[in-house]
């Protein structure tokens, strides 16, 4: 263990020596599993201090790591239009195959990372992930042919696979559900910021000529080194949980645990043992005053409850549609703009404005979601904006085709008129906003409904894993041979269809959650609390493990 982290742990234990209990407020049956923040105890000043320290110490690093995560992933798209495809002599579908290889490994190794987070600790696991993919990104600059490119894509897929789910779960260790949405929004807005920043970087890095490495390799070299530096910094700063956060005072640490106990997830957020058998509402603590952490109970029944729940299935389908549109946009925006007739420095710079606008609006819309308590409305708004964007791209791709004498595309040489390219470029703004707004809302919507911790970990793993299978489709939606003739009409049409299906799923989720809440209000799910279902298990642990299946749990949308 790093000496500074060990010292933080010792300080935390000494400061808590006099703390004998951590009290979790009682929750009445009328309140269900509790309204967020309704039962949080302790001073509002202390609560504000805790959240502010999280926002200063934890959130910026997660935001930075997420931005770099997408910056490194999208590097291949910018490298492609800065000479990589020609230098590596890629032909036919080879570029698309290289994209697909990454996602195959990314999907396979996604779920295990979520499940081992608790064992390893976020303070070590997250930095290790970041450093690993940073090294792979750096070495990608040395590839010389299709085979070596595929090897680096394999290792990048493995090293990046756990990051999204682990980062989401890590944030949920510290923030209550009311606080989570805006933080996830800020965290996820890094995607759009990375798209904008990547365009600026590529403009400069693409011009470097040094020691035989011309242009595109420097995109990987510089971005990879930055990633490694950030990962090392994260190791020395991030705590594993509120219990080990040395930057909190002893009083703040107790309240940090207590406020997580008080949410509608009851005792599960930190896996603290529930109230004692006498119903005092006091969590069990060790001799240092630290809450006792129990091991996760991961059983086949728990897995089935998580994976086969209608919410999981619908959210996985929604994620599939979202990922298809998002990855297509992220990986092929430079190619789409190239097909409009732009190239070189102007092409790189034109990728910046849509992503910058998306960055600002993702933050604004997720802030609205937090303050209004609405999740479905912002998600639907994002879906409709993406639909408008793809309609504009389709319209622009079907009008004003002209003969192109620039030789950019080869034979047949065609290009679009100024009017058509303007319509398409406006469409990229709508698409950028829509596809970037949906994921943080969808993931936060899932997090605040899925309980307890291991169920949330499984559900996130399932929906991210199944959702990421869309990457196989997105890798082949935009084919180079189509651009000269139709300006990627097929790709735009596929993504439009995905966004329409996404909107339909969102409406279906609202209907299901409303109906399920009504059934629970009328006692039609109380049979889950009957003695036969308990099989002799401890009452508190049994109700805890029911999680979102509990009759008093209420879905939020």
Beta strands, then each sheet from edge to edge (+ up, - down):
strand 1: 22-23
strand 2: 209-210
strand 3: 213-214
strand 4: 282-283
strand 5: 401-403
strand 6: 414-416
sheet 1: 1+ 4-
sheet 2: 2+ 3-
sheet 3: 5+ 6-
end
